[in-house]
Amino acid sequence: MDSQRWIKVQELFEAALEHQPEERDVFLRKACSNDPELHREVAALLEADAQPHSLLANMSGVGMDVSEVFSLEGKQIRAYRIIKQIGAGGMGNVYLAGRADGQFEQKVALKLIKLGLRSEEILRRFQSERQILAHLQHPNIARLLDGGRTDDGLPFFTMEYVDGAPINRYCDDHQLSVDERLELFQTVCAAVQYAHRNLVVHRDLKPSNILVTNDGTVKLLDFGIAKLLREEADDAAPATLTQIGQRVLTPEYASPEQIRGATVTTASDVYSLGVILYELLAGRRPYELSDRSPAEVEELINTTDPKKPSTVALAPAVTEPTAEAISAARNTLPERLRRKLAGDLDNICLMALRKEPERRYSSVEQLSQDIARHLAGLPVLARPATLRYRTQKFVQRHKIAVAATVAVFVLLAGLVGFYTNRLANERERAQLEARKAEQVAAFLSDLFKISEPSEARGQTITARELLDRGAEKIEKELAGQPEVQANMMEVIGTVYQSLAQLEAATPLLEKSLALRREFHGETHADIARTLWVLGKVRAEQGDYNAADSLQQVSLAMRRELFGRENEEVAQTLSSLGKVKYQKGDFAASDSLARAALAMRRKLFGNTHAGVALNLDDLGWLMYERGKLEASDSLHREALAIRRELFGEENLEVA
């Protein structure tokens, strides 16, 4: 058996061990469908592994004399005595060893090239790993200690022995919260970024190569297939990295370009870190690869976008772990975990996992900085910096100072604006609307009395509590006034949305919509507006199909009511375009954003906030398509309009 064949057998053997014993035969039939002899060789290894006492007899069919591999325990290699095997990779085995020369006591990890793998390529890679480790001196990278050759000429080297657990298991065993996991992950990023600055790409980042000791120290291991970037130009072809079945990689954590055998850069490590981060947060990996053939794995990773971590964490599980177990390991509850991951963390993971290397984070450092921004409550790069998003992050950072103020002002502004508009345009209904306004004023006056000291009885009433009580009062006190009740539900639902309380906003908006349909029929301006608001909430929740449907109905209704050129129509075109963008339908998103832009320019001229908004939407769309110059031009045009409208010192310009 040649070395390349043995690598392939070893990889499939190790992959099969990841499956339950009863699942391994199905896995091998798929993985070796075109090579029955390969199936037999791997099956023989599995049988030998299950029956260690008859190992040599069982190994005879594999075609290699490997008895020596299992006789190293207690053997001495130079100054070190083998204690036990602690790991195995594609080209080398790792042993726990201790110094045997009596100079001092020291436990080390000793890596020895596998027997039978003495080809020039394997020897070169083994020496390359030793060379790479010799140049990496970082507190979170396992240190190279010594090296040499055995008596029969096999190369070996010793490294710092790390007594720790894989990072995913460590986090679960210690029930680390999401924020604690993020902080630990940033330490991993620092180690990988250090390697990148030293022109080293790891190429095999996965939890088992990132150990965490009992005191929380992270150690990055196994640079066995790492690549020195300065050598990249010297390689005419990637040799063993051309077909997935022969590749020395871990498919679950490998980037699309690694799976295809294309050029590997630091962006490949960014992708692998994205998979690890996804798993640390959601408890599951982005893709389920068990029982898939190499061709199916390649197709899946290169063509299918991963789901959001917040969705995957709560998805029903066919096998362990369950959503309850995942959330418990993160010291929280399932719904709280979903809310924690939704938004920034979803977007950070998905940006790191983009198919195209140039669309991922430009560096591991940029990924780590985005996590730091999230932890600090600042806007992250992984989502468009819209005014709503920037304002929401500001509110989250200063909840106590501004939340109640925002709630009160939005309530009053929404209601006063609504009723003033009605009174100005419907003189014949002025008296009726005045009575409604009085009812609303009385309702608000009664609601805000709750926060007065005499009513609060020394307790601090938060904006959320004020809104919650308002929602209860709407149900009880306005039950006989469906139009006022629907209006108040929409206004408070919109306030909930502005404070990112989407679960509270949704039922209020749905009830408002039902009341309005009951009161007005199927077509009315108020119904169209509620559909539009509810569609935005659904989009923010990640339910893009529901958001698409709601915005489509709102758009058709507004066109019927107001004609094809109207600000409400442009507003809905913009929102629908954003939904299409989130769904990945960039052609439809482009068409809708341009239609809204043209309409607003015709209605208001070029200097208008809505025009700037549509220019930004198109800018982000160009960015997603890799058209960076066009994106930059559109964003600059939007910025110039905002500066003219609002001046330099304004949140719209920030």
ChimeraX attribute file (.defattr): number of C-alpha atoms within 10 A of each C-alpha:
attribute: neighborCount
match mode: 1-to-1
recipient: residues
	/A:1	11
	/A:2	12
	/A:3	17
	/A:4	16
	/A:5	12
	/A:6	22
	/A:7	21
	/A:8	18
	/A:9	24
	/A:10	19
	/A:11	22
	/A:12	24
	/A:13	21
	/A:14	16
	/A:15	16
	/A:16	23
	/A:17	14
	/A:18	12
	/A:19	15
	/A:20	9
	/A:21	11
	/A:22	8
	/A:23	14
	/A:24	19
	/A:25	16
	/A:26	14
	/A:27	19
	/A:28	23
	/A:29	15
	/A:30	16
	/A:31	21
	/A:32	18
	/A:33	12
	/A:34	10
	/A:35	10
	/A:36	11
	/A:37	11
	/A:38	20
	/A:39	20
	/A:40	16
	/A:41	20
	/A:42	23
	/A:43	21
	/A:44	19
	/A:45	22
	/A:46	19
	/A:47	14
	/A:48	18
	/A:49	16
	/A:50	12
	/A:51	12
	/A:52	11
	/A:53	10
	/A:54	12
	/A:55	18
	/A:56	15
	/A:57	10
	/A:58	17
	/A:59	20
	/A:60	16
	/A:61	14
	/A:62	19
	/A:63	11
	/A:64	13
	/A:65	13
	/A:66	16
	/A:67	14
	/A:68	8
	/A:69	12
	/A:70	12
	/A:71	10
	/A:72	16
	/A:73	15
	/A:74	12
	/A:75	13
	/A:76	17
	/A:77	19
	/A:78	14
	/A:79	13
	/A:80	20
	/A:81	22
	/A:82	23
	/A:83	16
	/A:84	15
	/A:85	18
	/A:86	13
	/A:87	13
	/A:88	16
	/A:89	19
	/A:90	21
	/A:91	25
	/A:92	19
	/A:93	18
	/A:94	24
	/A:95	23
	/A:96	22
	/A:97	27
	/A:98	20
	/A:99	18
	/A:100	16
	/A:101	12
	/A:102	8
	/A:103	8
	/A:104	8
	/A:105	10
	/A:106	13
	/A:107	18
	/A:108	24
	/A:109	23
	/A:110	28
	/A:111	27
	/A:112	22
	/A:113	21
	/A:114	21
	/A:115	17
	/A:116	14
	/A:117	20
	/A:118	17
	/A:119	11
	/A:120	9
	/A:121	14
	/A:122	18
	/A:123	15
	/A:124	12
	/A:125	17
	/A:126	22
	/A:127	17
	/A:128	18
	/A:129	19
	/A:130	23
	/A:131	13
	/A:132	20
	/A:133	23
	/A:134	13
	/A:135	13
	/A:136	17
	/A:137	14
	/A:138	15
	/A:139	12
	/A:140	21
	/A:141	23
	/A:142	23
	/A:143	21
	/A:144	23
	/A:145	16
	/A:146	15
	/A:147	17
	/A:148	13
	/A:149	13
	/A:150	13
	/A:151	9
	/A:152	6
	/A:153	9
	/A:154	15
	/A:155	19
	/A:156	21
	/A:157	21
	/A:158	23
	/A:159	21
	/A:160	18
	/A:161	20
	/A:162	20
	/A:163	10
	/A:164	18
	/A:165	20
	/A:166	17
	/A:167	26
	/A:168	21
	/A:169	17
	/A:170	19
	/A:171	22
	/A:172	20
	/A:173	12
	/A:174	12
	/A:175	18
	/A:176	19
	/A:177	19
	/A:178	22
	/A:179	15
	/A:180	13
	/A:181	20
	/A:182	21
	/A:183	16
	/A:184	18
	/A:185	19
	/A:186	20
	/A:187	17
	/A:188	23
	/A:189	23
	/A:190	16
	/A:191	21
	/A:192	27
	/A:193	22
	/A:194	19
	/A:195	23
	/A:196	20
	/A:197	11
	/A:198	14
	/A:199	17
	/A:200	24
	/A:201	24
	/A:202	24
	/A:203	28
	/A:204	25
	/A:205	27
	/A:206	22
	/A:207	23
	/A:208	17
	/A:209	16
	/A:210	22
	/A:211	27
	/A:212	25
	/A:213	15
	/A:214	12
	/A:215	7
	/A:216	13
	/A:217	14
	/A:218	25
	/A:219	27
	/A:220	25
	/A:221	23
	/A:222	20
	/A:223	23
	/A:224	22
	/A:225	19
	/A:226	19
	/A:227	21
	/A:228	19
	/A:229	16
	/A:230	9
	/A:231	10
	/A:232	14
	/A:233	8
	/A:234	8
	/A:235	8
	/A:236	7
	/A:237	13
	/A:238	13
	/A:239	12
	/A:240	15
	/A:241	18
	/A:242	15
	/A:243	16
	/A:244	21
	/A:245	20
	/A:246	19
	/A:247	22
	/A:248	21
	/A:249	21
	/A:250	18
	/A:251	21
	/A:252	18
	/A:253	25
	/A:254	22
	/A:255	32
	/A:256	24
	/A:257	20
	/A:258	24
	/A:259	25
	/A:260	18
	/A:261	18
	/A:262	14
	/A:263	12
	/A:264	19
	/A:265	21
	/A:266	23
	/A:267	24
	/A:268	27
	/A:269	27
	/A:270	30
	/A:271	30
	/A:272	24
	/A:273	28
	/A:274	27
	/A:275	27
	/A:276	26
	/A:277	24
	/A:278	27
	/A:279	19
	/A:280	25
	/A:281	30
	/A:282	26
	/A:283	24
	/A:284	20
	/A:285	22
	/A:286	24
	/A:287	17
	/A:288	11
	/A:289	16
	/A:290	16
	/A:291	19
	/A:292	16
	/A:293	19
	/A:294	19
	/A:295	14
	/A:296	14
	/A:297	19
	/A:298	20
	/A:299	14
	/A:300	17
	/A:301	22
	/A:302	17
	/A:303	10
	/A:304	10
	/A:305	15
	/A:306	16
	/A:307	13
	/A:308	20
	/A:309	28
	/A:310	23
	/A:311	15
	/A:312	20
	/A:313	28
	/A:314	19
	/A:315	11
	/A:316	11
	/A:317	12
	/A:318	7
	/A:319	6
	/A:320	10
	/A:321	14
	/A:322	18
	/A:323	22
	/A:324	15
	/A:325	17
	/A:326	24
	/A:327	26
	/A:328	17
	/A:329	20
	/A:330	26
	/A:331	16
	/A:332	18
	/A:333	15
	/A:334	20
	/A:335	14
	/A:336	11
	/A:337	23
	/A:338	21
	/A:339	15
	/A:340	17
	/A:341	22
	/A:342	18
	/A:343	18
	/A:344	22
	/A:345	24
	/A:346	23
	/A:347	18
	/A:348	25
	/A:349	28
	/A:350	23
	/A:351	20
	/A:352	29
	/A:353	27
	/A:354	20
	/A:355	19
	/A:356	16
	/A:357	20
	/A:358	10
	/A:359	16
	/A:360	24
	/A:361	23
	/A:362	14
	/A:363	18
	/A:364	27
	/A:365	18
	/A:366	16
	/A:367	25
	/A:368	22
	/A:369	16
	/A:370	21
	/A:371	25
	/A:372	16
	/A:373	15
	/A:374	19
	/A:375	15
	/A:376	12
	/A:377	17
	/A:378	19
	/A:379	21
	/A:380	23
	/A:381	19
	/A:382	21
	/A:383	15
	/A:384	15
	/A:385	15
	/A:386	14
	/A:387	14
	/A:388	11
	/A:389	17
	/A:390	18
	/A:391	17
	/A:392	19
	/A:393	20
	/A:394	15
	/A:395	19
	/A:396	17
	/A:397	14
	/A:398	12
	/A:399	16
	/A:400	12
	/A:401	10
	/A:402	14
	/A:403	17
	/A:404	18
	/A:405	13
	/A:406	17
	/A:407	22
	/A:408	17
	/A:409	12
	/A:410	17
	/A:411	20
	/A:412	16
	/A:413	12
	/A:414	19
	/A:415	19
	/A:416	15
	/A:417	12
	/A:418	14
	/A:419	17
	/A:420	15
	/A:421	11
	/A:422	15
	/A:423	18
	/A:424	10
	/A:425	11
	/A:426	11
	/A:427	11
	/A:428	9
	/A:429	12
	/A:430	16
	/A:431	12
	/A:432	12
	/A:433	18
	/A:434	15
	/A:435	11
	/A:436	16
	/A:437	19
	/A:438	12
	/A:439	15
	/A:440	21
	/A:441	15
	/A:442	11
	/A:443	17
	/A:444	16
	/A:445	11
	/A:446	13
	/A:447	16
	/A:448	15
	/A:449	13
	/A:450	17
	/A:451	19
	/A:452	13
	/A:453	12
	/A:454	10
	/A:455	11
	/A:456	12
	/A:457	10
	/A:458	10
	/A:459	11
	/A:460	11
	/A:461	14
	/A:462	15
	/A:463	22
	/A:464	17
	/A:465	14
	/A:466	18
	/A:467	22
	/A:468	14
	/A:469	14
	/A:470	21
	/A:471	20
	/A:472	10
	/A:473	16
	/A:474	19
	/A:475	13
	/A:476	11
	/A:477	11
	/A:478	17
	/A:479	13
	/A:480	10
	/A:481	12
	/A:482	16
	/A:483	19
	/A:484	20
	/A:485	24
	/A:486	26
	/A:487	22
	/A:488	25
	/A:489	26
	/A:490	26
	/A:491	24
	/A:492	25
	/A:493	30
	/A:494	27
	/A:495	25
	/A:496	23
	/A:497	21
	/A:498	21
	/A:499	21
	/A:500	19
	/A:501	16
	/A:502	20
	/A:503	15
	/A:504	19
	/A:505	25
	/A:506	22
	/A:507	14
	/A:508	24
	/A:509	26
	/A:510	18
	/A:511	15
	/A:512	28
	/A:513	23
	/A:514	18
	/A:515	20
	/A:516	24
	/A:517	15
	/A:518	12
	/A:519	13
	/A:520	14
	/A:521	11
	/A:522	12
	/A:523	16
	/A:524	17
	/A:525	17
	/A:526	18
	/A:527	24
	/A:528	26
	/A:529	20
	/A:530	26
	/A:531	26
	/A:532	25
	/A:533	25
	/A:534	29
	/A:535	30
	/A:536	25
	/A:537	27
	/A:538	21
	/A:539	22
	/A:540	17
	/A:541	17
	/A:542	20
	/A:543	16
	/A:544	22
	/A:545	14
	/A:546	17
	/A:547	26
	/A:548	22
	/A:549	15
	/A:550	22
	/A:551	26
	/A:552	19
	/A:553	16
	/A:554	28
	/A:555	25
	/A:556	16
	/A:557	21
	/A:558	27
	/A:559	17
	/A:560	14
	/A:561	15
	/A:562	13
	/A:563	12
	/A:564	15
	/A:565	16
	/A:566	17
	/A:567	17
	/A:568	20
	/A:569	24
	/A:570	26
	/A:571	21
	/A:572	28
	/A:573	26
	/A:574	24
	/A:575	28
	/A:576	29
	/A:577	29
	/A:578	28
	/A:579	29
	/A:580	21
	/A:581	22
	/A:582	15
	/A:583	16
	/A:584	14
	/A:585	13
	/A:586	19
	/A:587	12
	/A:588	16
	/A:589	25
	/A:590	19
	/A:591	14
	/A:592	23
	/A:593	27
	/A:594	19
	/A:595	16
	/A:596	27
	/A:597	25
	/A:598	17
	/A:599	22
	/A:600	25
	/A:601	14
	/A:602	12
	/A:603	14
	/A:604	13
	/A:605	11
	/A:606	16
	/A:607	16
	/A:608	17
	/A:609	17
	/A:610	21
	/A:611	23
	/A:612	24
	/A:613	22
	/A:614	29
	/A:615	25
	/A:616	25
	/A:617	28
	/A:618	26
	/A:619	26
	/A:620	23
	/A:621	24
	/A:622	19
	/A:623	16
	/A:624	15
	/A:625	12
	/A:626	14
	/A:627	13
	/A:628	15
	/A:629	11
	/A:630	16
	/A:631	21
	/A:632	16
	/A:633	14
	/A:634	21
	/A:635	20
	/A:636	16
	/A:637	15
	/A:638	25
	/A:639	20
	/A:640	16
	/A:641	21
	/A:642	23
	/A:643	15
	/A:644	12
	/A:645	15
	/A:646	13
	/A:647	13
	/A:648	14
	/A:649	9
	/A:650	11
	/A:651	12
	/A:652	19
	/A:653	17
	/A:654	12
